Amino acid sequence: MMKLAWLELNGCSGNIISLLNGSEPGLEYMITEMVDLVYDQSLIPCEGERAMDALFSLLDGEEFILAVEGAIATRDDGKYQIVGRWRGEEITGVDAVSMLGEKAVHVIAVGACASHGGVSAGTPNPAQCVSVQSILNRTVINLPGCPCHPEWFLSTLEYLLNYGEPQLDAMGRPVFLYGITIHQRCERRSYFDQGIFASNLGEPTCMFLMGCKGPITPIDCPIRKWNDRVSWPVQANTPCIGCAQFGFPDQMEPFITFPPAEAEPGGL
Ligand code: SF4
């Protein structure tokens, strides 16, 4: 069975929490039927040197896939981000991503921070956080989202295991997930086409004039939904804030605007 290592770097660990919330399949299926999960800070039962040995034994062993969530802190030689001590040396996030990323069969950047810096690289970015791709001179499969949907990760993992690398767009995102914008499949699209726009939260019409980022955010939230297909932001009456788009959060702000009542609909 293919081995998988999951690094949690500069971020909130929201992507591993999101993965734990998956159900089709769930984490139990992933670690029993899909991959041998050899390391993740939150889930590994051992600690200290033993945990570091489990992680870095991959450098001399069988093939493995590396998943990284969180950005990589580069300021002061990465000393703001110590993953652990191994063989007497402090291992920074830069070290871990560089060593493991060069050896891995595939590298997956899970979530916004790993894919493009995300919240961790938001202004003023005091730890000088960067994406996984900024560290590695190789193909990195980016799964932006804050957090990454568990099925975005698991479907990509399944594709890698069965067919190899999926078709990626210019930003390293799998086309089968990120090929169509939210706006193209939104349940409020007919209101947009008729120029019927909401000016307050709770109105059932299109939230384009409230700053909805669905038109510029390619991902499948309208049909996949979240939390076991319960709902998604537009269904829950909030504009899309573009969390799955590169540049989130800084370039997606403001997340919401309240247009004057007499505002005329704008075109795209
Ligand atoms: S609510 Fe957003 S995603 Fe939906 S149709 Fe309007 S602008 Fe597009």
Residues whose N, C-alpha, C, O or C-beta is under 5 A from the ligand:
A	BS01	SF4	I182 H183 C186 R188 R189 F192 C206 M207 F208 C212 G214 P215 V234
